[in-house]
Amino acid sequence: MSPDTRDDHPLPLLPQRDSRGHKGDFGTVAIVGGRVHADITMLGGPAFSALAALRSGAGLVRLALPAPILNAALTLAPSATGVALPIDHEREVVPREAAVILDGLLAEASCLAIGPGLGLGAAPRALTLRAVMQEETPVVVDADALNNLAETPELQRDFHAHAIITPHPGEYRRLARSLEIDEDPVSPDARPAAAERLAQFLGCIVVLKGAGTVVSDGHRTWVDDAHNAALATAGTGDVLTGIIAALVAQHHRDPLIAGERSIPSERRGGLSLFDCARIAVRAHARAADAWTARTGASSGLLAMDLVDELPGALQSLRTADRG
């Protein structure tokens, strides 16, 4: 059965891009992530998210990373702009100073994405919690941001954001355990219920990644039946984060959210967070399928390859003939 007809929630069309628009009309995505430490450095994830957001039509992208790795990330994603997160003598992000920067990003962004390469610890946990406690700017929560939330006591009480969270099964298990949710995120038959239960607990959109990605808002649940083993490689989840954030920045309809106020009302799209997430998941799968069709390969896909296929994949979702 087609993923679009398995329930009562057909996938909507992606709105056409306004030919009169300029970059300020298509939203600003802010991405918080990256880690620099004695034993590990992570900067590729946020850079891939930035590239994916730009390839998905976001007008502006800002990267917020620890100061020592910001320039390297901007070399990978030179169309983005950057803001440095200060670090201490142990090369950990300074929580108080980073919080001020985060507040500034939330004030100016149409959507915030947090988590790619973020790492664990006091500062990442504080930044993640600050992002999900506010209600003004929509947030995409991924990767280590989810792992930090799993270590937050009474998370359900503090989670207020208009949010899309994107766990893979391992991240789901850690988060569900902390919320005392007993669901199976792996079995194909059980995955829809698992995503739905977590969405209900936190009042957010859940994108449960994997073969047959599930999207649920706690009431509506949709499954993309795409399966492509080429996606089972580093960085492809970061690409999905960037696509989701870009679609939210451009098309989410809630005028009460601060990030929407900078977009003229006549150019605001009409997509819910649920629909932004679903279209992003479908575009992600289509981009992988396009790469497989072009190369004839079932492995060897790089995150950058996936990013390059995104404009065509998204354009195919703007037409009536979606296949």
C-alpha positions as CSV (number, residue, x, y, z in Angstrom):
1,M,0.0,0.0,0.0
2,S,1.3,3.5,-0.9
3,P,2.4,5.5,2.1
4,D,0.2,8.3,1.0
5,T,-3.0,6.2,1.0
6,R,-2.4,4.0,4.1
7,D,-4.3,6.5,6.3
8,D,-6.4,9.6,6.0
9,H,-3.5,12.0,5.7
10,P,-2.4,12.4,2.1
11,L,0.8,14.2,1.6
12,P,0.2,17.9,0.6
13,L,2.0,19.6,-2.2
14,L,4.9,21.8,-1.4
15,P,4.0,25.4,-2.2
16,Q,5.5,27.0,-5.3
17,R,8.4,29.4,-4.6
18,D,7.5,33.0,-5.1
19,S,9.3,34.3,-8.2
20,R,9.3,37.8,-6.7
21,G,10.9,36.9,-3.4
22,H,14.3,37.7,-2.0
23,K,16.3,35.9,0.6
24,G,14.6,37.7,3.4
25,D,11.3,36.2,2.3
26,F,12.4,32.6,2.7
27,G,13.2,32.4,6.3
28,T,16.3,32.2,8.5
29,V,17.5,28.8,9.9
30,A,19.8,28.8,12.9
31,I,21.8,25.7,13.6
32,V,23.4,25.0,17.0
33,G,25.8,22.1,17.2
34,G,29.4,21.0,17.0
35,R,31.9,20.0,19.6
36,V,35.6,20.5,20.1
37,H,37.3,18.4,22.8
38,A,40.6,16.7,23.5
39,D,39.3,13.3,22.4
40,I,36.8,14.2,19.6
41,T,35.9,17.0,17.2
42,M,32.5,17.1,15.5
43,L,31.8,19.7,12.9
44,G,30.5,17.9,9.8
45,G,27.0,17.3,11.2
46,P,26.0,21.0,11.6
47,A,27.7,21.9,8.3
48,F,25.6,19.2,6.4
49,S,22.5,20.5,8.1
50,A,23.4,24.0,6.9
51,L,24.0,22.9,3.4
52,A,20.7,20.9,3.3
53,A,18.8,23.9,4.6
54,L,20.2,26.1,1.9
55,R,19.6,23.5,-0.8
56,S,16.0,23.2,0.5
57,G,15.4,26.9,-0.1
58,A,16.1,28.7,3.2
59,G,17.0,32.3,2.5
60,L,19.6,32.5,5.2
61,V,21.4,30.0,7.5
62,R,23.4,30.8,10.6
63,L,25.8,28.3,12.2
64,A,26.5,28.5,15.9
65,L,29.5,26.3,16.8
66,P,32.3,26.3,19.3
67,A,34.8,29.1,18.3
68,P,37.8,26.9,17.4
69,I,35.8,24.9,14.7
70,L,33.5,27.6,13.4
71,N,35.7,28.6,10.5
72,A,36.2,25.0,9.4
73,A,32.5,24.5,9.3
74,L,32.0,27.6,7.3
75,T,34.6,26.4,4.8
76,L,32.3,23.3,4.3
77,A,29.2,25.6,4.1
78,P,30.5,28.9,2.9
79,S,27.0,30.3,2.0
80,A,26.1,30.2,5.7
81,T,27.1,32.8,8.3
82,G,28.6,32.0,11.7
83,V,28.5,32.9,15.3
84,A,31.1,31.6,17.7
85,L,30.2,29.9,20.9
86,P,32.9,30.7,23.6
87,I,34.7,27.9,25.2
88,D,36.6,27.6,28.5
89,H,40.1,26.2,29.3
90,E,38.8,22.7,29.1
91,R,37.4,23.4,25.6
92,E,33.8,23.2,26.8
93,V,31.2,25.7,25.7
94,V,30.6,28.4,28.4
95,P,26.9,27.9,29.3
96,R,26.0,31.5,30.4
97,E,27.6,33.2,27.4
98,A,26.3,30.6,25.0
99,A,22.8,31.1,26.4
100,V,22.9,34.8,25.5
101,I,23.9,33.8,21.9
102,L,21.1,31.2,21.7
103,D,18.5,33.8,22.8
104,G,19.7,36.1,20.0
105,L,19.4,33.3,17.5
106,L,15.9,32.4,18.7
107,A,14.9,36.1,18.3
108,E,16.0,36.3,14.7
109,A,15.4,32.8,13.3
110,S,12.4,31.4,11.6
111,C,13.4,28.0,12.8
112,L,16.2,26.7,15.1
113,A,17.8,23.3,14.7
114,I,19.9,22.0,17.6
115,G,21.8,18.8,18.1
116,P,24.1,17.8,15.1
117,G,27.5,17.1,16.6
118,L,26.6,18.8,19.8
119,G,28.0,16.3,22.3
120,L,26.9,15.7,25.9
121,G,27.5,17.7,29.0
122,A,26.3,20.6,31.1
123,A,26.4,23.2,28.4
124,P,24.8,21.2,25.6
125,R,22.1,20.1,28.0
126,A,21.5,23.7,29.2
127,L,21.3,25.0,25.6
128,T,18.9,22.2,24.5
129,L,16.7,22.7,27.5
130,R,16.6,26.4,26.9
131,A,15.6,25.8,23.2
132,V,12.7,23.5,24.1
133,M,11.4,25.6,27.0
134,Q,10.6,28.6,24.9
135,E,7.4,28.9,22.8
136,E,8.2,31.6,20.3
137,T,10.4,29.9,17.6
138,P,9.9,26.5,16.2
139,V,12.7,24.0,16.9
140,V,14.0,20.9,15.3
141,V,15.7,18.7,17.9
142,D,18.1,16.0,16.7
143,A,21.1,13.8,17.6
144,D,22.9,14.7,20.8
145,A,20.2,17.3,21.7
146,L,17.9,14.3,22.2
147,N,20.4,12.4,24.2
148,N,20.8,15.5,26.5
149,L,17.0,15.7,26.9
150,A,17.0,12.0,27.9
151,E,19.1,13.1,30.9
152,T,16.8,15.9,31.9
153,P,14.6,15.2,34.9
154,E,10.9,16.0,34.5
155,L,11.4,16.8,30.9
156,Q,7.7,16.6,30.1
157,R,7.1,19.6,32.4
158,D,9.7,21.8,30.8
159,F,9.0,20.9,27.1
160,H,7.0,23.8,25.7
161,A,8.4,24.5,22.2
162,H,6.7,24.1,18.9
163,A,9.1,21.3,18.1
164,I,9.9,18.5,15.7
165,I,12.2,15.8,17.2
166,T,14.0,13.3,15.0
167,P,15.2,10.3,16.9
168,H,16.6,7.1,15.4
169,P,15.7,3.9,17.4
170,G,18.6,4.2,19.8
171,E,17.8,7.9,20.6
172,Y,14.1,7.0,20.9
173,R,14.9,4.3,23.5
174,R,17.0,6.6,25.6
175,L,14.3,9.3,25.6
176,A,11.4,6.9,26.1
177,R,13.2,5.3,29.0
178,S,13.5,8.6,30.8
179,L,9.8,9.3,30.2
180,E,8.8,5.7,31.3
181,I,7.4,4.9,27.8
182,D,7.5,1.2,26.9
183,E,7.2,1.0,23.2
184,D,9.2,-0.7,20.4
185,P,10.9,1.7,18.0
186,V,12.2,-1.1,15.7
187,S,9.5,-3.5,14.7
188,P,7.7,-2.2,11.6
189,D,4.3,-3.0,13.1
190,A,5.1,-1.3,16.4
191,R,6.9,1.8,15.2
192,P,3.8,3.9,14.4
193,A,2.5,3.4,18.0
194,A,5.9,4.2,19.4
195,A,6.1,7.5,17.5
196,E,2.6,8.4,18.5
197,R,3.1,7.8,22.2
198,L,6.2,9.9,22.4
199,A,4.5,12.7,20.5
200,Q,1.6,12.6,22.9
201,F,3.9,12.7,25.9
202,L,5.9,15.8,24.8
203,G,3.3,17.6,22.7
204,C,5.5,17.7,19.6
205,I,6.0,16.1,16.2
206,V,8.0,12.9,16.3
207,V,10.0,11.8,13.2
208,L,11.1,8.2,14.1
209,K,13.8,7.6,11.6
210,G,14.7,4.3,9.9
211,A,13.5,2.1,7.1
212,G,9.8,3.2,7.0
213,T,10.3,6.6,8.7
214,V,7.2,7.4,10.9
215,V,5.9,10.9,11.5
216,S,3.3,11.5,14.2
217,D,1.8,14.5,16.0
218,G,0.2,12.2,18.6
219,H,-3.1,12.1,16.7
220,R,-2.2,11.7,13.1
221,T,0.5,9.2,12.1
222,W,2.0,8.7,8.7
223,V,4.6,6.3,7.4
224,D,6.9,6.7,4.5
225,D,7.5,3.2,3.1
226,A,10.7,4.2,1.3
227,H,13.7,1.9,1.9
228,N,17.1,2.7,0.6
229,A,20.1,1.1,2.3
230,A,22.4,3.9,0.8
231,L,21.0,6.2,3.5
232,A,22.6,4.0,6.3
233,T,25.7,6.2,6.6
234,A,27.0,9.1,8.6
235,G,25.5,12.5,8.0
236,T,22.3,11.6,6.3
237,G,20.3,12.3,9.4
238,D,21.9,15.8,9.7
239,V,20.7,16.4,6.1
240,L,17.2,15.5,7.1
241,T,17.4,18.0,10.0
242,G,18.4,20.8,7.6
243,I,15.5,19.9,5.2
244,I,13.0,20.0,8.0
245,A,14.3,23.3,9.4
246,A,14.2,24.9,6.0
247,L,10.7,23.9,5.2
248,V,9.5,25.1,8.6
249,A,11.3,28.4,8.1
250,Q,9.6,28.9,4.7
251,H,6.2,27.3,5.0
252,H,5.0,26.9,8.6
253,R,1.8,28.8,9.0
254,D,1.5,29.8,12.7
255,P,1.7,33.7,12.7
256,L,2.0,33.7,16.5
257,I,5.5,32.3,16.3
258,A,8.1,35.0,16.2
259,G,10.0,33.6,13.3
260,E,6.9,34.0,11.1
261,R,6.5,37.6,11.8
262,S,9.4,38.7,9.6
263,I,7.7,37.0,6.6
264,P,5.0,39.1,4.8
265,S,1.6,37.5,5.5
266,E,0.9,37.2,1.7
267,R,4.0,35.1,1.3
268,R,3.6,32.8,4.3
269,G,2.9,29.2,3.4
270,G,0.2,27.1,4.9
271,L,1.9,24.0,6.2
272,S,1.7,22.6,9.7
273,L,4.8,21.3,11.4
274,F,3.4,17.8,10.8
275,D,3.3,18.4,7.0
276,C,6.7,20.2,6.9
277,A,8.2,17.1,8.6
278,R,6.4,14.7,6.2
279,I,7.4,16.5,3.1
280,A,11.0,16.7,4.3
281,V,11.1,12.9,4.9
282,R,9.7,12.3,1.5
283,A,12.2,14.7,-0.2
284,H,15.1,13.0,1.8
285,A,14.0,9.6,0.5
286,R,13.6,10.9,-3.1
287,A,17.0,12.5,-3.1
288,A,18.6,9.1,-2.0
289,D,16.6,7.3,-4.7
290,A,17.7,9.8,-7.3
291,W,21.4,9.2,-6.4
292,T,20.9,5.4,-6.5
293,A,19.2,5.7,-9.9
294,R,22.0,7.9,-11.2
295,T,24.9,5.8,-9.9
296,G,23.4,2.4,-9.9
297,A,24.9,1.9,-6.4
298,S,23.3,0.8,-3.2
299,S,26.2,2.0,-1.0
300,G,28.8,4.8,-1.0
301,L,26.3,7.7,-0.7
302,L,27.9,10.7,1.1
303,A,25.9,13.3,2.9
304,M,27.2,15.8,0.4
305,D,25.8,13.7,-2.5
306,L,22.4,13.7,-0.8
307,V,22.5,17.4,-0.4
308,D,23.1,17.9,-4.1
309,E,20.0,15.9,-5.0
310,L,17.7,17.9,-2.8
311,P,16.6,20.7,-5.2
312,G,15.2,18.2,-7.8
313,A,13.6,16.0,-5.1
314,L,11.8,19.0,-3.6
315,Q,10.8,20.3,-7.0
316,S,9.1,17.0,-7.7
317,L,7.0,17.5,-4.6
318,R,5.7,20.9,-5.9
319,T,4.0,19.4,-8.9
320,A,0.7,17.5,-9.1
321,D,2.5,14.4,-10.6
322,R,4.2,13.2,-7.4
323,G,4.6,9.5,-8.5
